[in-house]
């Protein structure tokens, strides 16, 4: 294979892996499982305004974050707008609804592939306000559930 054929094949594999991730996330037409798709040493980088913000390492960390994301976002509402791949890297752009009030969020995610699996995910929300509003509603509800004590 020539270098350009190798890069073209790698680009197509990357596009397929990223597409498969969103199939799994939405529950529509997946042909792989997460352990087949995700590198065991995956690194997730999330913005500071997410509850689970920061850098998370490993498939177990990804599994721990998944239920939190499931409480915030309606994964079945994901609509992929674009996937652009080049070699072992890709960007995906999609919309997703907040679970409680259906506000729409626009997100770009940067992916890298290593050893034939998704190994890096960086999340870039276009506008943090839907996330922050949703998280504030969660915190407010939790605070309201805390018993109060009399100061008198």
Buried (B, 14 or more C-beta within 10 A) or exposed (E): EEEEEEBEEBBEBBBBBBBBBBBBBBEEEBEBEBEEBBBEEBBBBBEEEBBEEEEBEBBEBBEEBEEEBEEBBBBEBBEBEEBBBEBBBBBBBBBBBBBBEEBEBBBBBBBBBEEBBBBBBBBEBEEBEBBEBBBEEBEEEEEEEEEEEEEE
